[in-house]
């Protein structure tokens, strides 16, 4: 059996793609995305037992050393002030019957900087397990879909989640 250290990562720079595997340590994905501030094209998150895998693809190229520095800092406690990028409650749609094990949170809004980092910050705040994020931006309109494990209890706290946008 392969033993995962507390964390390990790999970085490809053209275009920027990051893979992170972590075990038993917090990785602040919201902080990571906010500090890099590159346009994200896809995020996949997988969890098996206490091991979590992230694959994050970006639109732009990146500097390996500065990205590595942000990854290292994302495993530490950070004080970062996240600001709602003007998302409104009515821009969300929740499908609690998406599939047997997953629900879908859909967001349709105008493209703004920081959408994914702010939403991932909130997901961490509420202890929500996001399994996959499908990101689509066409003509400055964002159509993102967050696939969330039903066991995370998101359907039950959805109204509380929406309060963050009022």
N, C-alpha and C positions, 0 to 999 in steps of 0.2 A: 504494500500500500504506500502511496506517495504521501509524504508528510509536508504540509504547507507550513512555512515559517509564519511568524506573525503577519508579515505582508511581503509581497514582492510585486514588481511591476516591469513592464516593458513599454518602450516608446518608439513609434515609427514617426518620422517627421514629414513625409511627403505623400499625401497630406497627413496632418497630425492625427494619430490614432494611439490611444493609450489602453493598455490592458492591466488590470490590477486584481490581485488575488489577496484576500485578507482573511485572517482567522483570529477571532477573539479580541479585536481591536477596532475602535471606531474610525471610519473614514468619512470625513465631512464632504460629501459630494457637492452640496450647495456651495460651500466655501471654495472648493476646487474649481467649479465652473465659473463662479463670480470672479475669482482672482485671475483666471486665464482670459476670460472675456472674449473667447473665440466663438464663432457661430458653430453650434453643434448640429450634426446631421443625423446621428443615431446614438442611442444608449441602450445597451443590453445589460441586464443584471440577473445573475443566476445565483441561487443559494442551495447548497447541499450540506445538511447538518449545520455545523458552525462555520463553514467556509463560504465566503461570498466572492463572486467574480464580477468584475465590471469591464465592459468594453465600450469605450467612448470614442466616437469618430467625429472629427471636426472638418470644417470646410477649408480652413487655411493650413498652411505649413506652420511648423512651430520649432522653436529652439529647444533641443533635447535637454540642455542643462537647466534652463529656466523652468521648463515643465517639470523636471525631476524635483526642483526646489519646491514648487507649489504642491506636488504630490506629498513630499516629506512633511510639509507644514500642514497638510490636510489630515494627517494622522495625529496631530497635536491639538490641544484645546486652543481655539481661536476666538477672539472677540471680533465679530464682523457684523456690521449693521446692515441687515437685508431690508430692502425697501420694495414694497409692492409696485411692480412696473405698470401701474394703472390697469390692472385686470379687474373686470366687473363680475359679480356673481352670475349674472345671466349669460355669461360667455362659457359657462361650464355646463356639461350634460353628463349625468351619471347613469350608467347601465349596470345595475347590480346583477343582472341575469346574462351577462356577456357569455359566460361558459360555466361549466360545472365548478371549476376551481378559481376562476378569475372574474374580476369586474373591470369595467372600462370607464375611465374618467376622460372625457373629451373636452378639449378647449379650442374654441375658435375665436380669435381676436386679431387685432392688427399687430404686425411684427414690432417688437420692442426689445431692447437690450435687457437681459437678465431674467427672462421668463422662466427658463428651465432651472436656473440656479435658485430662484426664489421658491419655486414649487418644490424642488428637492429639499430645500431648507425646511419647508413646512412639513413635508412627508417625514423627515427625520424628527422634527419636533413632536409629531403625533405618533411616531413609531409605526409608520405605514411601510409595508414591504412592496416596493415597486419592482416589478419583474422585467418590464420592457417599456421603452418609450419610442413611439413612432412619431417622427418629427417631419412635418411638411410645411413649407413656406412657398407660396405662389402669389405673385403680385402683391407682396407685403401683407398677405393674410396667412396667419399661422393656423394650422389644423393639427394639433398634437393629440395623441392618444396615449394615455398612461394605463398600462395593464398592471393591475394590482391584485395580489393574492387576497382571496375572500377572507381567509383566516385572520387578516390584519384588522378586521372590524371597521373598515373605512365607511361602509354603508351606514353603520350606526352613528358615526361621528361626522357625517357629511355636512350637516347643518352647522356644527361647530367650526368645521373647516372653512365653510363659506363666510363665517363671521370675519375671517382674516381679510376679506375683500370688501367689507362694508365701510 
